[in-house]
Amino acid sequence: MGLSSGASTSRVDRIAGRLRRAGIRIGTATLVRSLKIAASTGFLLIASGCATLPDTQFLTQDYRTKAARFESAWGPLSARRSAAIVTELKRTSGDLDILDRQIALEQDIGGSLVVGNKVTLLQDGPATYRAMFAAIGRAKHHINVESYIFEDDEIGRQFADLLLDRQANGVQVNVIYDSVGAFATPKTFFDRLTQAGVQVLEFNPVNPLALKKPWSLTHRDHRKLLVVDSETAFIGGINISSVYSSGSSIGGSGGPVDPTTGWRDTDIQLEGPVVGEFERLFIQTWDKQKGKPLARKDPAAVVQPQGKDIVRAIGSTPDDPYSLIYLTLISAITNAQKQVYITNAYFVPDPQLVKALLDAAGRGVDVRLILPSQSDSAPAYYAGRSHYSELLEAGVKIYERRGSLLHVKTAIVDGVWSCVGSSNLDWRSALDNDEINAVIVGREFAQQMQAAYARDIAASDAIDIESWSRRPILLRLKELTSRLWGQLL
């Protein structure tokens, strides 16, 4: 693989940009030398995986004629019981068409809506880590951890110490970390875990000599997942890192990121039968990365219902034909009747997503976006802003979160459909990354999400179309330049 052509230069720039997004600073010459070494050893660099963005035109079809079907801890529910659940959902949610259309469509594109769960909303790092540490401390059989970033800092060492304690007490601990996301973490940090019996797996190692499969540097594991005893799971945007230690109540606004600025993020804790769906996604990744066989909990053990929440686990990977997370979000926006409330850290939308937002606003839906006022990725920040004018002119309301670094990835549609996970609204999440999200159907949890959304809006600045049109020419140039590279960010 030569690196002298224009196309190869673009590839190098793309990889360097991705490493910078992960907090890795590497000179171009050093990166080129690394790529040449990899090429000389015969490994294959796959620049963007094999996934493609699906054509979403079919989402305009009427799915209301398809009967909704749900699953419980004991398997699929009867048609009669499933119909009763939809009737109750519509009774408590204002008879919204989205319930018929979205539930049927989500089942059609793959996935199960599982009843009998308890979902707890966790805002920012401190609350999330407290809940995680408590769950880890109660573990009796196994703990599965999957994290894009696993840092050797105060929080990372707390996690490591807790995992080592559980391992010493007969609990099997299994860890997947991403090679790029944890690039700055010393190997000795993970060696300490391994030497104590923890099974540690590096996802798609940057070093091609450590691979058991073709080299795919841009295919990253961006998931954040913790599963304890197949009974409790945590997912969201929070990595294992001390940047989340202070929460989102401090910091300035605008400009470069202040290292003392708190990070605003969201996770959820799930208890109930849907946890098994998330654990299956972990095991799939483990097996594809050629990890040692995992000790499995007794498959006959049934996780009892823990609440009334209806949840769908969604995993996406470039190994699939297209991203189910992307398709699910587009379909929810397409089916929206009243509101679309989105919070996202990296807004670099593709044309289909932009069209879905514009169309929703055009039919009278209240479309609102909370986006960052500062970012650890300047190109992504400016690429997102390049879409503001078109969106504002169509009636989309845009807010920029001040006083913290926004890292949230959530959506609420019509006050009844909620989504929380690791996936950003950018090309990388849709095409290059393994991501994991949860869809929660129901009014009660959506009300909690909307309350959190209202608090974020209160801590945000509304973007006014008139003042936006008067922004300096230098900002316009940054936006235009960044947008040209949108697919590579």
C-alpha positions in Angstrom: 0.0 0.0 0.0 1.7 3.2 -1.2 1.2 6.5 0.6 2.3 9.0 -2.0 -0.9 9.6 -3.8 -3.5 12.3 -3.1 -6.0 9.7 -2.0 -3.5 8.3 0.5 -2.8 11.8 1.8 -6.5 12.2 2.5 -6.5 8.8 4.2 -3.6 9.9 6.4 -5.4 13.2 7.2 -8.5 11.3 8.1 -6.7 8.9 10.4 -4.8 11.8 12.1 -8.1 13.6 12.6 -9.7 10.6 14.2 -6.7 10.1 16.5 -6.9 13.8 17.6 -10.6 13.3 18.3 -9.5 10.5 20.7 -7.0 12.9 22.4 -4.0 11.5 20.5 -1.5 13.9 19.1 0.8 12.4 16.4 2.8 14.1 13.7 2.0 13.4 10.1 5.5 12.0 9.4 5.2 9.6 12.3 1.8 8.5 11.2 3.0 7.9 7.6 5.9 5.8 8.9 3.5 3.7 11.0 1.2 3.2 8.0 4.1 2.2 5.8 5.3 -0.4 8.4 1.8 -1.8 8.5 1.6 -1.9 4.8 4.9 -3.7 4.5 3.7 -6.4 6.8 0.7 -7.1 4.5 -2.1 -5.9 6.7 -5.1 -4.2 5.2 -6.3 -0.8 6.2 -10.0 -0.5 5.8 -10.8 3.2 5.7 -14.5 3.2 6.5 -15.7 -0.3 7.1 -18.3 -2.0 4.8 -21.4 -0.3 6.1 -23.4 2.2 4.1 -26.1 4.7 5.0 -29.5 3.1 4.1 -31.9 4.8 1.8 -34.7 5.9 4.2 -37.4 6.6 1.6 -39.2 3.4 2.6 -39.9 5.0 6.0 -42.9 6.9 4.5 -44.8 3.6 4.2 -47.7 3.0 6.5 -46.8 0.5 9.1 -50.0 0.8 11.2 -51.4 -2.3 9.6 -48.7 -4.5 11.2 -49.5 -5.8 14.7 -47.0 -4.9 17.4 -45.4 -7.8 19.2 -43.5 -7.6 22.5 -41.3 -10.0 24.5 -41.1 -10.7 28.2 -38.6 -12.5 30.4 -40.3 -15.8 29.2 -40.4 -15.1 25.5 -42.8 -13.5 23.0 -46.2 -12.3 24.2 -49.4 -13.3 22.6 -51.0 -11.1 20.0 -53.8 -10.3 22.5 -51.4 -9.2 25.2 -49.3 -7.2 22.8 -52.4 -5.4 21.5 -53.4 -4.6 25.1 -50.0 -3.0 25.8 -50.3 -0.8 22.7 -53.8 0.2 23.8 -52.6 1.2 27.3 -49.6 3.1 25.8 -51.9 5.1 23.6 -54.3 5.8 26.4 -51.6 7.3 28.5 -49.9 9.1 25.6 -52.7 10.8 23.8 -53.4 8.2 21.1 -50.3 9.1 19.1 -49.8 7.5 15.7 -46.1 7.2 16.4 -46.8 4.3 18.7 -48.4 2.2 15.9 -46.0 3.2 13.2 -42.7 3.3 15.1 -43.2 0.1 17.1 -44.2 -1.8 13.9 -41.3 -0.3 11.9 -38.7 -1.0 14.6 -39.8 -4.6 14.7 -39.7 -4.8 10.9 -36.1 -3.6 10.7 -35.0 -5.9 13.5 -35.1 -6.0 17.2 -37.4 -6.8 20.1 -39.3 -4.5 22.4 -38.9 -6.1 25.8 -41.4 -5.5 28.7 -40.8 -5.7 32.4 -37.8 -3.4 32.9 -36.8 -0.6 35.2 -34.9 2.3 33.6 -33.1 4.9 35.8 -31.9 8.2 34.3 -28.4 9.1 35.4 -27.1 12.6 34.7 -23.3 13.3 34.6 -20.4 11.3 35.8 -20.7 11.5 39.6 -24.2 10.0 39.7 -23.4 7.4 37.1 -20.2 6.2 38.7 -21.9 5.9 42.1 -24.5 3.7 40.6 -21.9 1.7 38.7 -19.7 1.2 41.7 -22.6 0.0 43.8 -23.6 -2.5 41.1 -20.1 -3.8 40.7 -19.8 -4.2 44.5 -22.9 -6.5 44.5 -21.7 -8.7 41.6 -21.7 -12.4 42.4 -21.0 -14.2 39.0 -19.6 -12.0 36.3 -19.0 -8.4 35.2 -18.7 -7.3 31.5 -17.2 -3.9 30.8 -16.9 -2.3 27.3 -15.6 1.2 27.0 -14.2 3.3 24.3 -11.9 5.2 26.8 -10.5 3.5 29.9 -8.0 6.0 31.4 -5.3 5.5 33.9 -6.5 8.3 36.2 -8.4 8.6 39.4 -11.6 7.2 38.1 -9.9 4.6 36.0 -8.0 3.3 39.0 -11.1 3.3 41.1 -12.7 1.1 38.5 -9.7 -1.1 38.3 -9.5 -1.6 42.1 -13.2 -2.5 42.3 -12.9 -5.0 39.4 -9.8 -6.6 40.9 -11.6 -6.9 44.3 -14.5 -8.7 42.6 -12.2 -10.9 40.6 -10.4 -11.9 43.8 -13.8 -12.8 45.3 -14.6 -15.3 42.5 -16.4 -12.9 40.1 -15.2 -13.3 36.5 -14.5 -9.9 35.1 -14.2 -9.3 31.3 -13.1 -6.0 29.8 -13.1 -4.7 26.2 -11.4 -1.4 25.6 -10.8 0.4 22.3 -7.2 0.6 21.1 -7.5 4.2 19.9 -9.8 5.4 22.7 -7.3 4.1 25.3 -4.2 4.8 23.3 -2.7 7.0 26.0 -3.4 4.4 28.8 -0.2 2.5 29.7 -0.1 -1.2 28.9 0.9 -1.8 32.5 -2.5 -0.6 33.6 -4.2 -3.5 31.7 -1.4 -5.9 32.6 -2.3 -5.5 36.2 -5.9 -6.6 35.5 -4.8 -9.5 33.3 -2.3 -10.8 35.9 -5.1 -11.0 38.5 -7.3 -13.1 36.2 -9.4 -10.4 34.5 -9.9 -11.2 30.8 -8.9 -8.1 28.9 -9.5 -7.6 25.2 -8.1 -4.8 23.1 -10.5 -3.9 20.2 -8.9 -3.6 16.8 -5.3 -2.9 18.1 -3.5 0.0 16.5 -0.4 -2.3 16.4 -1.2 -4.6 13.4 1.1 -7.2 14.8 -1.3 -7.7 17.7 -4.3 -8.4 15.5 -6.1 -11.7 14.9 -7.9 -10.2 11.9 -7.3 -7.8 9.1 -6.2 -4.3 10.2 -9.1 -1.8 10.3 -7.8 1.3 12.1 -11.0 3.4 11.5 -13.4 0.7 12.8 -13.6 1.7 16.5 -15.6 0.4 19.5 -17.3 3.6 20.7 -19.7 1.7 23.0 -20.0 2.4 26.7 -21.5 -0.7 28.4 -21.4 -2.3 31.8 -23.3 -5.5 32.5 -23.4 -7.1 36.0 -24.6 -10.7 36.5 -26.9 -10.4 33.4 -29.3 -8.5 35.7 -28.1 -4.8 35.6 -26.7 -2.8 32.6 -25.5 0.7 32.1 -25.2 2.4 28.8 -24.9 6.0 27.5 -22.1 8.5 26.7 -19.9 8.2 29.8 -16.5 6.7 29.4 -14.2 5.6 32.2 -12.3 8.9 32.7 -11.9 11.6 35.4 -13.1 14.3 32.9 -16.6 13.3 34.2 -15.7 13.6 37.9 -17.0 17.2 38.4 -20.3 16.9 36.6 -21.6 19.8 34.5 -22.0 22.6 37.0 -18.7 24.4 36.4 -16.7 26.0 33.6 -16.9 28.9 31.2 -18.7 29.2 27.8 -17.5 29.3 24.3 -14.0 29.2 22.9 -11.4 26.4 23.5 -12.2 23.8 26.1 -11.1 24.7 29.6 -9.6 21.6 31.2 -11.5 22.4 34.4 -14.8 22.5 32.6 -17.3 19.8 33.7 -18.7 17.4 31.1 -22.4 17.2 30.7 -23.5 13.6 29.8 -26.3 11.1 30.3 -26.4 7.4 31.1 -29.1 5.0 32.1 -29.2 2.0 34.4 -31.4 -0.9 33.2 -32.7 -3.8 35.3 -34.8 -6.6 33.9 -35.0 -9.0 31.0 -33.7 -6.5 28.4 -30.3 -6.7 30.1 -29.8 -10.0 28.3 -30.1 -8.3 25.0 -27.3 -5.9 25.9 -25.1 -8.7 27.1 -25.6 -10.6 23.9 -24.2 -7.5 22.1 -21.1 -7.6 24.4 -20.6 -11.3 23.7 -20.9 -10.8 19.9 -18.1 -8.2 20.1 -16.0 -10.4 22.3 -16.3 -13.4 19.9 -15.6 -11.3 16.8 -12.5 -10.0 18.4 -11.3 -13.6 19.1 -11.5 -13.4 22.9 -11.2 -16.5 25.0 -14.5 -18.3 25.6 -16.5 -16.6 28.3 -18.1 -18.3 31.3 -21.8 -18.0 30.8 -24.4 -17.7 33.5 -27.0 -20.6 33.6 -29.1 -20.0 30.5 -32.1 -21.4 32.3 -32.0 -18.6 34.9 -34.7 -16.1 34.0 -34.3 -12.5 34.9 -37.5 -11.5 36.6 -39.4 -8.4 35.6 -38.2 -5.3 37.6 -40.6 -2.6 36.4 -43.0 -1.4 33.7 -40.6 0.1 31.1 -40.5 -1.2 27.5 -37.0 -1.2 26.1 -35.3 -2.1 22.9 -31.6 -2.8 22.8 -29.9 -1.6 19.6 -26.3 -2.3 18.5 -24.7 -1.1 15.3 -21.4 -2.0 13.7 -19.9 -1.5 10.3 -19.9 -5.2 10.0 -23.6 -4.9 9.3 -25.1 -3.7 6.0 -26.2 -0.4 7.7 -26.6 1.2 11.1 -29.8 0.1 12.8 -29.3 3.0 15.3 -29.2 5.5 12.4 -32.3 4.0 10.7 -34.2 3.9 14.0 -33.6 7.6 14.7 -34.5 8.7 11.2 -37.7 6.7 11.4 -38.7 8.3 14.7 -38.2 11.8 13.3 -40.1 10.8 10.2 -43.0 9.6 12.3 -43.0 12.5 14.8 -46.3 14.4 15.1 -45.6 16.9 17.9 -42.0 17.2 19.1 -38.5 16.1 18.3 -36.0 17.0 21.1 -32.4 16.1 20.4 -29.2 16.6 22.4 -26.0 15.6 20.8 -22.3 16.3 21.2 -21.1 15.9 17.6 -23.6 17.1 15.1 -22.2 16.4 11.6 -25.5 15.3 9.8 -25.8 13.6 6.5 -28.4 14.9 3.9 -31.1 12.3 4.9 -30.9 13.4 8.6 -31.1 17.1 7.6 -34.1 16.4 5.4 -35.8 14.5 8.1 -35.4 17.4 10.5 -36.5 20.0 7.9 -39.5 17.9 6.9 -40.6 17.5 10.5 -40.4 21.2 11.1 -42.3 21.8 7.8 -45.3 19.8 9.0 -45.5 21.7 12.3 -43.4 19.5 14.6 -41.6 21.4 17.3 -38.0 20.4 16.4 -35.3 21.5 18.9 -31.5 20.7 19.0 -29.3 21.2 22.0 -25.7 21.3 20.7 -22.3 22.2 22.3 -21.1 25.8 22.6 -17.5 24.4 22.9 -16.0 21.1 21.8 -13.0 18.9 21.9 -13.3 18.6 18.1 -13.2 22.0 16.4 -13.8 20.5 12.9 -17.0 18.7 14.0 -18.1 21.8 15.9 -17.8 24.0 12.9 -19.2 21.4 10.5 -22.3 21.2 12.6 -22.7 25.0 12.7 -22.6 25.1 8.9 -26.1 23.6 8.9 -27.6 26.2 11.3 -28.9 28.7 8.7 -30.9 26.1 6.7 -32.3 24.6 9.9 -33.2 27.9 11.5 -34.9 29.2 8.3 -37.1 26.0 8.4 -38.2 26.7 12.0 -35.9 24.3 13.8 -34.9 25.8 17.2 -31.2 25.5 18.1 -29.6 25.9 21.5 -25.9 25.8 22.5 -25.2 24.5 26.0 -23.0 26.8 28.0 -21.0 26.2 31.1 -19.9 22.7 30.3 -18.7 20.4 27.6 -21.7 18.7 26.1 -21.2 15.0 25.5 -24.9 13.8 25.6 -26.5 11.6 22.9 -30.2 11.5 23.5 -33.5 12.0 21.7 -37.2 12.4 22.7 -40.0 12.2 20.2 -43.7 13.1 20.9 -43.1 12.7 24.7 -43.4 8.9 24.4 -40.3 7.6 22.5 -36.8 8.1 24.1 -33.3 7.1 23.0 -30.1 7.1 25.0 -26.8 5.7 24.0 -23.3 6.2 22.6 -24.1 7.2 19.1 -23.4 10.7 17.8 -25.2 12.4 14.9 -22.2 12.1 12.6 -21.0 10.0 9.8 -18.4 8.2 11.9 -21.1 6.8 14.3 -23.2 5.7 11.4 -20.5 4.1 9.3 -17.3 3.4 11.2 -18.1 2.7 14.9 -19.6 0.0 17.0 -22.3 1.9 18.9 -25.0 0.9 21.4 -28.3 2.6 22.2 -31.5 1.9 24.1 -35.0 2.9 23.0 -37.5 3.4 25.8 -41.2 3.5 24.9 -43.6 5.1 27.4 -44.7 8.4 28.8 -43.3 8.1 32.3 -39.6 7.8 31.3 -40.0 10.4 28.6 -41.3 12.9 31.2 -38.0 12.4 33.1 -36.1 13.0 29.9 -38.1 16.1 29.1 -37.4 17.5 32.5 -33.7 17.0 32.0 -34.0 18.5 28.5 -35.7 21.6 30.0 -32.9 22.1 32.5 -30.4 21.9 29.6 -32.3 24.5 27.6 -32.3 26.8 30.7 -28.5 26.4 30.7 -28.2 27.1 26.9 -28.2 30.1 24.6 -30.8 30.2 21.8 -29.4 30.8 18.4 -31.3 33.7 16.8 -31.5 33.6 13.0 -31.0 37.3 12.6 -27.9 37.5 14.8 -26.6 34.3 13.2 -26.8 35.8 9.8 -24.4 38.5 11.0 -21.7 36.2 12.2 -18.1 37.1 11.1 -16.8 35.9 7.7 -14.0 34.0 9.5 -16.5 31.8 11.2 -18.3 31.2 7.9 -15.0 30.1 6.3 -14.3 27.7 9.2 -17.8 26.2 8.8 -17.5 25.8 5.0 -14.1 24.2 5.3 -15.1 21.8 8.0 -18.3 20.9 6.2 -16.3 19.8 3.1 -14.6 17.2 5.4 -17.8 16.2 7.2 -17.7 12.6 6.1 -14.2 12.2 7.5 -14.7 13.7 10.9 
